[in-house]
């Protein structure tokens, strides 16, 4: 049975900073993060899914490497999301980049992950979006507008206080706000660059950002852009 804590592609940021002789400058605190009700999709756009490819962005395909049955090797996002990711990556300081754990996710995988996660009766609500088939309220990853990612230093993917898919309070975006250190400043750095590129962060997961989704709409006040998405028949698989 695949596990959410595997594969372990990240390393603690403090260790990597020391090894590489890199520092993370102090960053502005995170704002108060809100989770207002999402808006429903009424008039979805038709942007295609495209591979996430950029010289400063690694793709990790976590679920595919972990062996989830319905995972795909390709790391895809809407074309508008890819453009904004590229802008965010290019604005990062020298030595820094992104590593994407997951982006577009088929509904079959969302259902597989949700069923597995909530076989644990103690898991709090919100760890995974319900695998809704309602086209006006799709799971964020199904739209191609959600990206799970972390920072890299010289290509090394970083754990910013905890790893990807950590189900504890340590995963909350603002969890480290009262704990000075490199992990806090790196979370702030990640948030700032993604926010400046138009993304919102899910307050429950420091690695989860969205653009054009129903949650993004609820937070920004703009109409949702993306409904459910699927790759075009000629979509090439990719993994790195």
Beta strands, then each sheet from edge to edge (+ up, - down):
strand 1: 11-12
strand 2: 49-51
strand 3: 57-59
strand 4: 76-78
strand 5: 96-102
strand 6: 146-153
strand 7: 156-159
strand 8: 200-201
strand 9: 208-210
sheet 1: 1+ 7+ 6- 5+ 3+
sheet 2: 1+ 7+ 6- 9+ 8-
sheet 3: 2+ 4-
end
